[in-house]
Amino acid sequence: MITMLTLVPVLAPLVGAVVFLVAGWRPATAWLSAVSAALVLAAGIGAAVAVATAGSHTALGGLVRVDALSAFMLIVIGAVGSLATAATPAYLSAEIRAGRASPRTATRHSLLVQAFLAAMALAVLAADLGVLWIAIEATTIVTAFLVGQRRTRSAVEAAWKYVVICSTGIALALLGTLLLNYAARHSPGAPGLDWAGLVAGAHALDPGVTRIAVALLVIGFGTKAGLAPLHAWLPDAHSQAPAPVSALMSGVLLSVAFYAILRVKVIADAALGIGFARALLIVMALASLVLAASLLVAQRDYKRMLAYSSIEHMGLLALGAAVGGPLAAAAVLLHILGHGLAKGVLFLGAGHVLQTTGASRIGEVRGLAARQPLVAGCLGFGMLALIGMPPFSVFASELGIARAGFASGLGWATAAALLLVLVIAAALLTHTSRMLLGSPPDSPGAATAAGPRLPVFAATALLGGLAVCAGLGVTAGPLTDLLASAAAILVGTP
């Protein structure tokens, strides 16, 4: 049974991709993506229950393994994937009606999204570093076509920028993978690139080679996670991709890449001590936060604004990972889920605003609360969730990271990060309030027009995402034990 739960998150999206390839996008298949994402979520929940009772499980000859950490990440992929794909049919239908897409475009979009979900699921289930690298490289190939889906000059440029920069990062990660394999050549049991074997034999890894390998892996996977210094692809790709794809990239893909960093850090801490990876992550965390703060203050495009916010939150994850310890590790994982849900809501809401107004600049959108109160409410509460206001889960996770940071002797870095977070929050609230409040733009009938309504299923997805994010801020509920078990893996005491 547990083997089936391990394979379903990869097989279900692949079957969906085949169905779209054969039957195309039509009313009978439009909801297949949402069903596939829901199966990933259900399998993640089932795997979490199975792991809690029977421990980790390996399948396919040792290529894939599910433990508490990978089960939690499957839940993140399934939850944010369900949110994004539930809103996709209405989004694609609106694009087709407006003449910006065709049924063929919708078919290609849906097929690629299914492949995207399968690749991300494979990445978090990979039992060794080589399979993980292949899966993350596959996400680059698939999402490049999604970023350039609109085929405008800006979209194509963003897609190429994404491919070039992320390929550079992935190449660094490949070199780090080869070096880590070389460093393990004298380890007992010949662990190769197996996660569990590398952690168990970390004391025998060549320290000099391991330092170089860890640095390359963190920087390489950090590129895909949107961390400085190789972050430049993220604002362009997220702003040009279709809204559901932006939700998946920001809410899940970045977190899957960061998951790889978390796995590498466990090996680095066991082989080199906590100091090396901690120093590297602190530098990347603060650099990312400074970058996000400086560019958000004067930002003029609301989708790019959300993209730069993603860099901020990846920086917070890097800070939490650098702090280490059970509290920080659990807070990092909770932050991954809370950020994914909040950012999914915001990107989907922003996509509806772009479709209905045709404006991407903050200064060209006014009075949303008067014209589209439901969308404005989702955007407003989504932004409150994103900046860490209670009762949303980002508040609880940021508080956990801050508490652990001050307790671990990294008070200076934590204080600097909190100051930058305040600057970012002020910028985000200022920009968002300009869009939501005030009078609508001067145009015939603009002051009284209600604007197109948010489709029912899209509205349900957005409201559901906010509700779950708020619920997790009050209590983690059944996720409490899973978070504790996954955090134990991250601190090296599974």
C-alpha positions in Angstrom: 0.0 0.0 0.0 2.7 2.5 0.9 4.5 1.7 -2.4 1.4 2.7 -4.2 1.2 6.0 -2.1 4.8 6.6 -3.1 4.1 6.2 -6.8 0.7 7.9 -7.2 2.1 11.5 -6.9 4.2 10.9 -9.9 2.0 8.6 -11.9 -1.3 10.5 -11.5 0.0 13.7 -13.2 1.7 11.6 -15.9 -1.5 9.8 -16.7 -3.2 13.2 -16.8 -0.6 14.5 -19.3 -1.3 11.5 -21.5 -5.0 12.1 -21.5 -4.5 15.8 -22.5 -2.1 14.7 -25.2 -4.7 12.3 -26.6 -8.0 14.0 -25.9 -7.0 17.7 -25.7 -8.5 20.4 -23.5 -12.2 20.4 -23.6 -15.1 20.6 -21.1 -14.8 16.9 -20.4 -11.1 17.1 -19.5 -10.8 20.7 -18.2 -11.0 19.5 -14.5 -8.5 16.7 -14.9 -5.6 18.8 -13.7 -7.5 19.6 -10.4 -8.3 15.9 -10.0 -4.6 15.0 -10.5 -3.5 17.6 -8.0 -6.1 16.4 -5.5 -4.7 12.8 -5.9 -1.2 14.1 -5.1 -2.6 15.8 -2.0 -4.4 12.6 -0.9 -1.4 10.5 -1.6 0.8 12.9 0.5 -1.7 12.7 3.4 -1.8 8.9 3.1 2.0 8.7 2.9 2.3 10.9 6.0 0.0 8.5 7.9 1.9 5.4 6.7 5.3 6.9 7.6 4.1 7.8 11.1 3.2 4.1 11.7 5.7 2.2 9.6 8.7 4.6 9.1 10.3 5.5 5.8 9.8 3.4 2.7 11.9 2.9 -0.4 10.5 1.8 -3.8 11.7 1.3 -7.4 14.9 -0.4 -6.4 16.0 2.4 -4.1 15.3 5.3 -6.5 12.5 6.8 -4.5 11.9 7.0 -0.8 9.1 8.6 1.3 9.8 9.8 4.8 8.2 12.5 7.0 9.9 15.3 5.2 9.1 14.1 1.7 5.5 13.4 2.8 5.1 16.9 4.0 6.4 18.3 0.8 3.9 16.2 -1.2 1.2 17.8 0.9 2.6 21.2 0.0 2.6 20.3 -3.7 -0.9 18.8 -3.6 -2.4 21.7 -1.6 -1.0 24.5 -3.7 -1.4 22.5 -6.9 -5.1 22.0 -6.1 -5.5 25.7 -5.4 -3.9 26.6 -8.7 -5.5 24.0 -10.9 -9.0 24.6 -9.5 -8.8 28.1 -10.8 -7.2 27.1 -14.1 -10.3 26.2 -16.2 -11.9 29.6 -15.6 -8.6 31.3 -16.4 -8.1 29.5 -19.6 -11.7 30.0 -20.7 -11.3 33.7 -20.2 -8.1 33.7 -22.2 -9.8 31.9 -25.1 -12.8 34.2 -25.1 -10.4 37.2 -25.2 -8.5 35.8 -28.1 -5.2 35.5 -26.2 -5.3 31.7 -26.3 -6.9 28.8 -28.2 -8.0 25.3 -27.2 -4.6 24.1 -28.5 -2.9 26.5 -26.2 -5.0 25.3 -23.3 -4.1 21.7 -24.2 -0.4 22.4 -24.2 -0.7 24.4 -21.0 -2.5 21.6 -19.2 -0.2 18.9 -20.5 2.9 20.9 -19.3 1.3 21.6 -15.9 0.8 17.8 -15.4 4.4 17.2 -16.3 5.4 20.0 -13.9 3.5 18.4 -11.0 5.0 15.0 -11.7 8.6 16.4 -11.8 8.1 18.2 -8.5 6.7 15.1 -6.9 9.6 13.0 -8.1 12.1 15.6 -6.8 10.8 15.4 -3.2 10.5 11.6 -3.4 14.0 11.1 -4.8 16.1 8.8 -2.6 19.4 10.1 -4.0 20.9 13.4 -5.1 21.2 12.3 -8.8 17.5 11.6 -9.2 16.7 14.9 -7.4 18.9 16.8 -9.9 17.2 15.2 -12.9 13.8 16.0 -11.5 14.6 19.7 -10.9 16.2 20.0 -14.3 13.0 18.6 -15.7 11.0 21.3 -14.0 13.2 23.9 -15.8 12.5 22.4 -19.2 8.8 22.1 -18.6 8.2 25.5 -17.1 10.3 27.4 -19.7 7.5 26.7 -22.2 4.9 27.8 -19.7 6.7 31.1 -19.0 6.7 31.9 -22.7 3.2 30.7 -23.3 1.9 34.1 -24.4 4.6 34.4 -27.0 5.0 38.1 -26.6 8.4 39.6 -26.8 8.5 40.1 -23.0 7.3 36.5 -22.4 9.9 34.9 -24.7 12.7 37.1 -23.3 11.6 36.0 -19.7 11.6 32.3 -20.8 15.1 32.5 -22.2 16.4 34.4 -19.2 14.9 31.7 -17.0 16.5 28.9 -19.0 19.9 30.5 -19.1 20.2 31.5 -15.5 18.6 28.4 -14.1 20.7 26.2 -16.4 23.8 27.9 -15.0 22.6 27.1 -11.4 21.7 23.5 -12.3 25.1 23.1 -13.9 26.7 24.2 -10.6 24.5 21.8 -8.8 25.6 19.0 -11.1 29.2 19.7 -10.5 28.5 19.8 -6.8 26.8 16.4 -7.1 29.7 14.9 -8.9 32.1 16.2 -6.2 30.0 15.0 -3.4 30.0 11.5 -5.0 33.8 11.8 -5.2 34.0 12.8 -1.6 32.1 9.7 -0.5 34.3 7.2 -2.4 35.9 6.0 0.9 32.7 6.2 3.0 31.6 2.8 4.5 28.9 1.1 2.6 29.5 2.9 -0.6 26.6 5.3 -0.2 27.0 6.9 -3.7 24.4 9.7 -3.8 21.8 8.1 -1.5 20.6 10.7 1.1 20.4 8.2 4.0 23.8 6.7 3.2 25.5 10.1 2.8 24.2 11.2 6.2 25.2 7.9 7.9 28.7 8.0 6.4 29.2 11.8 6.6 32.1 11.4 9.1 34.1 9.7 6.3 33.5 12.3 3.6 36.6 14.1 2.4 36.1 17.5 4.2 37.9 19.7 1.6 36.0 18.3 -1.4 32.7 18.3 0.6 33.0 22.0 1.3 33.3 22.8 -2.4 30.5 20.4 -3.2 28.2 21.9 -0.6 28.9 25.4 -1.7 28.1 24.5 -5.3 25.0 22.6 -4.4 23.6 25.4 -2.2 24.3 28.1 -4.8 23.1 25.9 -7.6 19.8 24.9 -6.1 19.6 28.4 -4.5 19.4 29.7 -8.1 16.3 27.7 -8.7 14.9 28.8 -5.3 15.3 32.5 -6.3 18.0 33.3 -3.7 20.7 35.9 -4.4 23.0 36.2 -6.2 21.5 34.2 -9.2 17.9 35.4 -8.6 17.4 37.7 -11.7 15.2 35.2 -13.6 12.5 35.2 -11.0 10.7 38.6 -11.4 10.6 38.3 -15.2 9.4 34.7 -15.2 6.8 35.1 -12.6 5.4 38.2 -14.0 5.1 36.9 -17.6 3.8 33.4 -16.8 0.1 32.7 -16.8 -1.4 33.3 -13.3 -1.9 29.6 -12.4 1.7 28.9 -13.4 3.0 31.8 -11.4 1.1 30.4 -8.4 2.8 27.0 -8.9 6.2 28.4 -9.5 6.2 30.8 -6.5 4.2 28.6 -4.2 5.7 25.2 -4.9 8.7 25.2 -7.3 10.8 27.6 -5.2 10.1 25.5 -2.1 11.0 22.2 -3.9 14.3 23.7 -4.9 14.8 24.9 -1.3 13.9 21.3 -0.1 17.1 20.2 -2.0 19.1 22.8 0.0 17.6 21.4 3.2 18.7 17.9 2.3 22.2 19.0 1.4 22.5 21.0 4.7 21.8 17.8 6.7 24.8 16.2 5.0 27.0 19.3 5.4 26.2 19.6 9.1 27.1 16.0 9.7 30.3 16.1 7.7 31.6 19.7 8.4 29.8 20.9 11.5 27.0 23.5 11.5 29.2 26.5 10.8 30.0 26.1 7.1 26.4 25.8 5.8 25.2 28.3 8.3 27.5 31.0 7.2 26.7 30.4 3.5 22.9 30.5 4.1 23.1 33.6 6.3 24.9 35.5 3.5 22.4 34.4 0.9 19.4 35.1 3.2 20.4 38.7 4.1 21.4 39.4 0.5 18.0 38.2 -0.7 16.2 40.3 1.9 18.2 43.5 1.1 17.5 43.0 -2.6 13.8 42.4 -2.1 13.4 45.4 0.2 15.3 47.8 -2.1 13.4 46.8 -5.3 9.9 46.6 -3.7 9.9 50.1 -2.4 9.6 51.6 -5.9 8.0 48.7 -7.7 5.3 49.6 -10.3 4.1 46.2 -11.6 2.0 44.2 -9.2 3.0 40.7 -10.5 6.6 41.7 -10.2 5.9 42.9 -6.8 4.6 39.5 -5.8 7.7 37.9 -7.4 10.1 40.1 -5.4 8.1 39.1 -2.3 9.0 35.5 -3.2 12.7 36.3 -3.0 12.0 37.8 0.5 10.3 34.6 1.7 13.1 32.4 0.3 15.5 34.6 2.2 13.5 34.0 5.4 13.6 30.2 4.7 17.4 30.4 4.3 17.7 32.3 7.6 15.6 29.7 9.4 17.7 26.9 7.8 20.9 28.6 8.9 19.6 28.9 12.5 18.8 25.2 12.7 17.3 23.3 15.6 13.9 21.7 15.9 12.0 24.9 16.4 13.5 26.7 13.4 13.2 23.6 11.2 9.5 23.2 12.0 9.0 26.9 11.5 10.7 26.7 8.1 8.4 23.9 7.0 5.3 25.6 8.2 6.4 28.8 6.4 6.8 26.8 3.1 3.2 25.7 3.3 1.8 29.1 4.5 3.7 31.1 1.9 2.6 28.7 -0.8 -1.0 29.1 0.0 -0.9 32.9 0.4 1.1 33.4 -2.8 -1.1 31.1 -4.7 -4.2 33.2 -3.7 -2.4 36.4 -4.6 -1.1 35.3 -8.0 -4.5 33.9 -9.0 -6.2 37.1 -7.8 -3.7 39.2 -9.7 -4.3 37.1 -12.8 -8.0 37.9 -12.6 -7.3 41.6 -12.2 -5.0 41.5 -15.3 -7.6 39.8 -17.3 -10.4 42.2 -16.4 -8.5 45.5 -16.4 -5.8 44.8 -19.0 -3.4 46.8 -16.7 -0.3 45.3 -15.1 1.0 48.5 -13.5 0.0 49.4 -9.9 -0.8 53.0 -10.8 -3.3 51.9 -13.5 -5.4 49.8 -11.1 -7.7 51.8 -8.7 -10.8 51.2 -6.6 -10.9 47.4 -6.8 -12.8 47.3 -3.5 -15.6 49.2 -5.1 -15.7 47.4 -8.5 -14.7 43.8 -7.5 -15.1 43.5 -3.8 -14.6 39.7 -3.7 -11.3 39.9 -5.6 -10.2 42.9 -3.6 -11.0 41.0 -0.3 -9.0 38.0 -1.4 -6.1 40.2 -2.4 -6.3 42.3 0.8 -6.4 39.3 3.1 -3.9 37.4 1.0 -1.5 40.3 1.4 -2.1 40.4 5.2 -1.3 36.7 5.2 1.9 37.2 3.2 3.3 39.9 5.4 2.8 37.8 8.5 -0.3 39.3 10.2 -2.1 37.0 12.6 -4.0 34.7 12.5 -2.4 33.5 9.3 0.3 30.8 9.5 3.1 33.0 8.2 2.9 35.0 11.4 3.4 31.8 13.4 6.3 30.6 11.2 8.1 33.9 11.2 7.7 34.1 15.0 9.2 30.7 15.3 12.2 31.5 13.1 12.7 34.8 15.0 12.6 33.0 18.4 15.0 30.3 17.3 17.3 32.9 15.8 17.6 35.0 18.9 18.0 31.8 21.1 20.8 30.4 18.8 23.2 33.4 19.1 22.2 34.8 15.7 20.4 37.7 17.1 22.2 40.2 14.9 21.2 38.4 11.7 17.7 37.9 13.0 17.3 41.6 14.0 18.6 42.7 10.6 16.2 40.3 8.8 13.2 41.6 10.9 14.0 45.2 10.1 14.1 44.4 6.3 10.8 42.4 6.7 9.2 45.5 8.1 10.4 47.6 5.2 9.1 45.1 2.8 5.7 44.8 4.6 5.3 48.6 4.5 6.0 48.6 0.7 3.6 45.8 0.0 0.8 47.4 2.0 1.4 50.7 0.4 1.2 49.3 -3.2 -1.7 47.0 -2.4 -3.8 49.7 -0.7 -3.4 51.9 -3.8 -4.9 49.2 -5.9 -7.8 48.3 -3.6 -8.8 51.7 -2.2 -9.8 55.0 -3.7 -12.0 55.8 -6.6 -12.0 53.8 -9.9 -10.1 55.4 -12.8 -11.9 58.1 -14.6 -13.7 56.6 -17.6 -17.3 56.4 -18.7 -19.2 54.2 -16.2 -16.0 53.2 -14.4 -17.2 54.6 -11.1 -20.3 52.4 -11.0 -19.2 49.4 -13.0 -19.0 46.2 -10.8 -16.5 44.5 -13.1 -16.6 40.8 -14.1 -17.3 38.5 -11.3 -14.8 36.0 -10.1 -15.9 32.6 -11.3 -17.4 30.3 -8.6 -14.7 27.6 -8.6 -11.9 30.2 -8.7 -13.5 32.1 -5.8 -13.9 28.9 -3.8 -10.2 28.1 -4.4 -9.1 31.5 -3.2 -11.3 31.6 -0.2 -10.3 28.0 0.7 -6.6 28.9 0.4 -7.1 31.8 2.8 -9.1 29.7 5.2 -6.5 26.9 5.4 -3.7 29.5 5.8 -5.6 31.1 8.7 -6.4 27.7 10.3 -2.8 26.7 10.2 -1.9 30.0 12.0 -4.2 29.0 14.9 -3.3 25.4 15.1 -1.2 23.0 13.0 -3.7 20.3 14.0 -2.9 16.9 12.5 0.2 18.3 10.9 1.9 18.8 14.3 3.4 15.3 14.6 4.4 15.4 10.9 6.2 18.7 11.3 8.0 17.4 14.4 9.1 14.3 12.5 10.2 16.2 9.4 12.1 18.7 11.6 13.9 15.9 13.3 15.2 14.7 9.9 16.4 18.2 9.2 18.4 18.4 12.4 19.9 15.0 11.9 17.9 13.0 14.5 15.2 11.1 12.6 
